[in-house]
Amino acid sequence: MRRSIAWLRAVSPLICILAIWSLLPFIVVSGSLPSPVTAIRSLILTSTFDRVIQAQGGGDGGYLPHVWSTCWHVTVGTVAGILLSVLLSAVATVSGAMLGFFGALIEIVGALPALIFVPFVAVLLGPSDVVQIVSVGVYSFITMCPHAISALQRVNKEYSGAARLLGAKRLRTLLLVQLPGITPALLGPIRLTFAYGIGISVVVEYLVAPSGIGRVMKLGAAYTNPELVFTGVLWAILLAFVFDGALLLIFRPILVWTERRQLLEWLARGVNKVYLK
């Protein structure tokens, strides 16, 4: 009985979204919003071939090559941004002055909207894969830094002190004591950072990149083809689910000894910080 109630709670948001989506085509201008059935059919039919994509130089493989392009750009950029944020946050927490400077720098860069930052990077690097990786990496870095700093400051200092008493150097203490200590607290922010990275990547692809989900959505908008645009939205959502499931599988062995209540508190704390920022 409890499993049935938990399952219903899990799927109820999806049911509500589908119900609202089914009603919207009858409210908005006819033809401007495809129904869920039409969008799913377009998702299947355009996966391997589409005439609009082919005619505009998007290749003969349909949506799938562009989905793969978004996938690997998000993976490389987000992982690089997360790792760099954790390492630099660990360095910044050594002194109060360095932490203050680091926080101010993050605030300045984080205030730049993606629509301004992406063209600036494109002018410097040109419309290439590097622009996507750099843009996703920078915003992943900005998103993760406050969480990494907060998690590092909450690590019990007695553990680090005990490690130094046993002869561990600063780098070894960081790798074997501090990073394992903050890993559970970073699960929620990392999941949200990957989802945010997909959005940034789609924006970059729409503006300057030669491939990706955003690029195909731009072609669909140019041809007034709402089905192609909403197909890109569905692919982005599916990609977010894939990343989220992969992260849960990766973190499961790491968090096997973490109490469920404490894990839920960490996840809630990460979600609240992202949305209150």
CORGI-V281762 format. One line per field, one symbol per residue. ss: DSSP state (H for helix, E for strand, L for the rest). phi: phi as a letter, one per 40 degrees, with the letter a starting at -180 (. if undefined). psi: psi as a letter, one per 40 degrees, with the letter a starting at -180 (. if undefined). A space follows every 50 residues. Layout:
ss: ???
phi: ???
psi: ???
//
This chain:
ss: LHHHHHHHHHHHHHHHHHHHHHHHLLLLLLLLLLLHHHHHHHHHHLLLLL HHHHHLLLLLLLLHHHHHHHHHHHHHHHHHHHHHHHHHHHHHLLLHHHHH HHHHHHHHHHLLLHHHHHHHHHHHHLLLHHHHHHHHHHHHHHHHHHHHHH HHHHLLHHHHHHHHHLLLLHHHHHHHHHHHHHHHHHHHHHHHHHHHHHHH HHHHHHHLLLLLHHHHHHHHHHLLLHHHHHHHHHHHHHHHHHHHHHHHHH HHLLLLLLLHHHHHHHHHHHHHHHHHL
phi: .ccccccccccccccccccccccddccccdgcbccdccccccdccccbaa ccccccgcgccgcdccccccccccccccccccccccccccccccbccccc ccccccccccccccccccdcccccbgcaccccccccccccccccddcccc ccccccccccccccccgccccccccbbcccccdccccccccccccccccc cccccccbccahdccccccccccfbccccccccccccccccccccccccc cdccbcccccccccccccccccccccc
psi: ddddddddddeddddddddddddddedahheehiiddddddddddedeih dddddefeieeaddddddddddddddddddddddddddddddediddddd dddddddddeehidedddddddddeigadddddddddddddddddddddd dddehheddddddddeehiddddddedddddeddeedddddddddddddd ddddddddieiiddddddddddefgddddddddddddddddddddddddd edddedehidddddddddddddddee.
//
